[in-house]
């Protein structure tokens, strides 16, 4: 993916409503004003499982400064597996089960996991990662986005 030039050229992230594992509902629209990481993953994906501790660490590091994480489980992932994974690893962020695949389709028909999107405070996609991100570079970008007005 080419580097994104000025802020004005960022593509808007698709908005979606979701239901978290605890049954509460939310929307990405309600998260405007925060830097948002949307991670498409599956319990059967080795790389997803491997990167999850770093996603947790990133969330804990930046959440107090206005950063949010949504882990979107793929439609083929059995909900019981997702719930068990989230509970056993005490994931500190929202976990969404994309039952119908509508969220994955809205983000360009995601097939490969992990696929992760970093979204700025205005709701625009800043970066798309396929596979495990370089977390040092990701942290640098999060710092920059959190500093934006």
N, C-alpha and C positions, 0 to 999 in steps of 0.2 A: 504494500500500500504506500502510495506517495505521501510525503509529508503534507499535512494540511497547512495552507498558507494562513492568511489573516483570519481572525475569529469569525468574520461575517460569512466566510465560505463553508463553515461547518454544517453538515447535514443534520436536520432535526432528527432526534431519536423517536421511533414510534412510541406513542403513549399507549399504555395498557393498564387495565385494572386486573387485580389478582386477588387470590385468596391464599393466605399464609397457612402453614401447617396447623396453627392453633385456631383456624377458622376465621380470624379477623381479615377484613378486606382492606385493600389499599389501592393506590394508583400512582403511576410514575408522575402524573401531573402534580400530585400532592407533594412530591419530593423536589419540585423545582426550588432553586435556591441552594440546593446541596449538590456536591459532586457525587455522582452515582456510578457504581460499578455493577453491571448486569452480567452475570456469569451463567452461561448455559453449560450444564454438566449432567453427568449420569453416574449412578453408583457403580455401574459396570465399567466405567472408563478409568483405566489405571492412572493416566495423567491427571485426571480430575481429582482423584483421591489423593494423589501425591501433592498437588498444588494447594489443596484446601487449607492446610495449616498456615500457609503463607497468606492466603486470602483472609483467614481469620486474623492473623497478626496485623495485616494492613488495615482491616476494619477497626480493630481495637486501637491502633495507633492514631488514625485520622478521624474516627467518628466524633470525638468531642469537638472537632473543628468544623463539622458540617459535611461529613462524608457518610454515605450510606451504601450498603451492599444488598443486592438481591441475587440469590442463587436460584436459578430457574432450572428445575429438573425436567429433563426431556419427557415427552409424552409416553415413550415406551418403558420408562423406568417405573417399576411397581411402586405405588404410593407407600406401601408398608416398608419397603427397602429404604426409600427416601426418608421417611419419618424415623426409622431406626438409626440411619446414618447421622441425621441431624441431631438426634437425642444423644447418641453414644459419643459424639464429638463435641457436644454442647455448642453448636454453631450459634454465634451471638448476633446473627443478622437474619433477615427475612428469607425463608425458603418457600418457594412457589412451585407447585406441580402444574406443569403446562399440559393438562389432561388432553386437550384437543389439538395441541401443536400450534395453536393460533399465535402465541407469542413468538415462537421460533420462526413461523412464516412471516410475521410482521418485520422481523429483523433480517430478512433476506433468505428465508427458508434454511435455517441453520440445520446442518446435518452432522458436522464434525464437532466433537466435544474434546476438550473444552473450547468454547468460543466465548470471548469476553469483550464487552464494550465499556469504554470509559466515557461518561457523559458529563458535560459541564453544567454549571449552575443554571444556565438558560435552557437546558434540555437538548443540547446538540451533541452529536457523537464526535468525540475528539480522536479516539483511537479504537481500533478493532484488533484483537489478538486472537489468532487461531493457534491453539496449543498453549503451553505454559508461558506466561509473560516473563520477561526479564524484570523481576520485582524491584531491583534497584532503579531501573529506568522508569518503571511504573510509579514508584514513590516520588521520583523527581517531577513527573508530570502531575501527579496528584497535588504536590506542594504548589506547583505553578497555578493549577486550577483553583485551589483553595484561596490563593492570594488575589485572584481576579474579583473585580467588583460585581 
